[in-house]
């Protein structure tokens, strides 16, 4: 396998040049890198469970879980540990190798963390990779989760630093980066990506990928989400991102972060089979599987399996 240079010194102009390439050249370049690093016909399957839904104090303009918007999302308490393990067990039976647990918090309280740690330990015992997304983490909390055996921590940077405050005002971009640093310093893999289709420019998409690729260590997983518009949120009714512009974002992510899992994340429900097929060709090799993605719907499992069958794709086995 030819080794590919892992860079952490991208400039915004270089990234914009990638976005400006002719579509065929960009896809060819991304696919060649993808093929060097991975089996191009295997896709890693993750399942996401909301372990505590709603009533988040943040004002992220895209999110139905914010306490500030009336989106019909009910507030629910933190789930019981055994109920979470049961869901993980079901996900494993359906081929998922990673189980992600999300809680709508700005940052977790230490007493809540103890309960979440029991969930991590229970899911690990099933032989699955574990991932959490709980908001901002302090250094000590990150270390505690590492001790519990957490594999991945998801904390998306959402967009570029420049566009960030147009989406969220309740916290700063730097605070996102601080959490990523705390997690990486504790020795946990970072899962971090963003959302496109929020009215940002191509330069903002480039800036988002630049911030991720120039981290000291590339994220292990990079979820690229297409905005799912939810009635009641400020971004409802905005012009949707063009499918080909979305595929370009996947391709550029693959070129900049060759060894990362690039996850085709939210918004897949609204994508045609052809668009998803192009995303897999462009370097996406991970999906969220299951009907619900926190609070927005995801393609039903059998629809995914039908697509895999059409494309000759198979689920990536668990990597020990």
N, C-alpha and C positions, 0 to 999 in steps of 0.2 A: 504493500500500500504506500503510495507516494505521500510523503509528509507535506503538510500544508502549513504555511507560516501562520502562527497565532499572534495577532497584533493587538496592541492596546494603545496605539498612538494614531488613531484615525483622525483626519481633519474633516470639518463639515463639507468643504469643497469636494474632497474625495468621495464622500458618501453621496453628495448630490449628483456627482458624475455617474455613480452606479445607477441611481434612480433615472438618469437621463439616457442610459444606454438603450439601443434598440431592443425591443421586447425579446426577440429570438436570441440575440447575443447574451442578454442578461440571464435568460432561463438556461441557456447552454452552459454558461459559466457557473451558475449556481448548481446545476445538476451534476456537473463534473466534480465539483467539490463535495457535493452530497454523496456521490457514488464512491469517492475515495475514502470517506469516513464511515459510511453506514451501508447496510444492505438496503438498497433503494426500494425493496418490496416489503419491508417490515415497518409497521407503525406501532408505536408504544401506546397502550391504552391506559388512560387514567380515569378514575371516577371521582366526582366531587360531591361532597355532602355538606349541606349547611347545618352546622351543629348548633348555631344560635342565630336566628333570623331577625332582622328588622331593628328599628330604634337606634340606628347608629347616629352619633352626634355630628359626624362630618357632613359637608355639603357637596360632595362630588356630584357634578351636574348630570352624570350618566346613570346614577345608582338609585334603583327603586327602594333600597334599604335605608336611605337617609330618613331620619326622623322629620326632616324639613319638608318632604314632599308627600302628597297624598297619592299613593300608587296602589293602594289596596293590599300592600304587604302587611301581614299581621305580625305583631311582635311576639316572638316565642322565646322561652327561657333556654338556657343551655341544655342540650340533650343528655339523657342518662348514658353512662358509659356502655352498658350492655346493649342498648339499642343501636349505638354507633358500631359496635363490633359486629352485630348481626348484619347491618347494612354492608359492612366491609366484606364480610364472608360471602354475601350474595354477589357483590361486585367481582370478587375473585372467581367465583363459579362462572361468571360471564366473560372471563378473559382479562379483567383488569389486573395490572401488576403494580399499579400505584394508587393509593387511596389518599385523596386530599380532603382535608376538613377545614371548613371556613366558618369564621364567627364574625358577625358584624359588630366589631368593637373598634374604637379609636386606638386603644392599646389594652391588652389584657391585665386584669388585676391578678395579683399573685395567688389569691385563693382559687380563682377560676383556672389558673394555669395548672394547679395540682390535679384538677379533674381532667383537663385536656391531656396531661402527661399519662394518666391511666389509659386514655383512649389510644395514645401513640403506642404504649407498651402492648395493648391488646391487639392492635392492628399488626404490629411487628411480629407478634406471636403467630399470626396467620401466615407469615412468610411474605408479606407484601411490603413494598416501599411506602414510607409515610411522608405526607406533606401537610403543612399547616398554613393557614393564612388568618392571622388574628389582629392585623393592624401593626402599629409601631411596637418594637421590642427594645427593651433596655439590655445593656450588656449582660447583666446577671441572669436575666430571663433567657437570653440566647444560650448561655452556658448551661443552664438548667435543662433546656430542651435537648441540647447536645448529649448531656448525660443520660437522658431518657431514651436516646437512640434515634432521635428524629433525623430523617434523611434529607428532606427538602423543606425550605421555608419560602412561601410565596409572598412577594411584596412587589406589586407592579409599580413602575414609575409613571405609568399612564401616558405621558406625552413628553415633549421636550421641556427643558427648563423654562424656555421662553413662553411656551403656550400654557404651561401648568396653571398659572394663577387665573386663567380665563375659565378653568374647569373647577378648580377647588380653591377656596380661600381659607379653609379652617386649618390647613397646615401647609408648610413650605416644601418645595422640592428637595431642599437639603435634608429635611427630616426623613424623607424617603431614603435618600442615599445613606444617611446615618444608620438606619435600620439594616440596610443591606450590608454595611460594614460590620455592624455588631454580629450579624448572622455569620458572615464569612470568617470573621476573627474567631468565632466559637468553633469553626470547623464544620459548619452545616452547609450543604449545597444550597445555592440561591436559585429560586425560580422567579424570574422577573421579566416582564414584558410590558405591553401597553395596549392602548386602544386606538384604532384608526377610524376615521369617519366621524370625528367630533367637530369638524369644521376647521381642522388644522391644515397648514400648508405642507407641501412636499418637504420643505426645509425642516418643518417640525418633525415629520416622520423620520427624516435623516438624523435630526438632533436626538430623538428618542433612542434610536439604534446606536448612535455614537456614545451616548451616556452609558449604555449597557456594555458595548464592546470595549470601552476604555476603562472599565472596572479592572482592578488588579487581577481578578480572575473572572473569566466569562461565566455568566449564569449557566447552571447545568441544564435548565429548561428556560425557553423564551416563549411565553404564550403571546401570540399575536391575535388580538380580538378585533372583530369588526363590531362597531357600536350596535347594540340591540336597543332600539328605541322603545322606551317604556312611557306610556301615557302618564302625565303627572310630573315627569322630570323635565328640567329646563331644556334638555337637548331633543325632546320629542318634536318631530316634524322637520328636523334639519335635513339637508340634502344627503342622500346615502352615498357612501364611497363607491366608486366604480369598481366592478369586479377585477378588472385588469390592474388597476392601481393597487388593489389589495394583494394580488399575486406578486406584483413587483416588490411590495414590502416584505413578503415571505422570502423572496429570492435574495434581496439585499441582506436580510437577517442571516440567511444561510452563508452567504459569502463572508460576512464580517465575523460570524461566530461559528466556524466550521464544525467544531466538535459538540456544540450544544444541541439539545433536543429543541427543535422549533415546533411549537404546538399550535395547531389550528384550533383556536379556542372558541370564544363566544361568537355568535353570528353565523355559525355553520348551517343552522336551520334554514336561513334565507339564501343559502348558496346552492347553485345547481350542481349536479354531479360533475359537470365539465369543469366548473370553477374549482371545485375541491380537487379534481384530478390534476389540474394545473398546479395547485398548491403543493400536492405531494411530489410532483415532478420538480418543482422549484426548491424543494428541500424541507417541506413540512414532514415530520416523521413522528408526530405525537398528536393524539386527539383526546378530548373529553368525551366520555361515552356514557350514555344514560340519559334519562328523559329530562332531568332538571339540571340546570347549571346555576346553582344558588337559587335565583328566583326567576330566571328566564328559561324558556324551553330549549331543548337540545334534540337533535334527530333521535327518533326511537332506535333502540339497539338493532332491531332486525334490518332497518333501513341502512344502517352503517355496514352491517355484515353483507347486505346485498351489494353495496357499493364496493366493498373490499373484494368481493367475488368477481364483480365486473372488471376490476382493475388488476386482479391477480395479486392483491396485497394480503398479508397475513399479520396477525397480532405478534408483536415482538415478545419473545419469551422473557421471563424475569431474569435480570442480570444480577448475579450474586457478586 
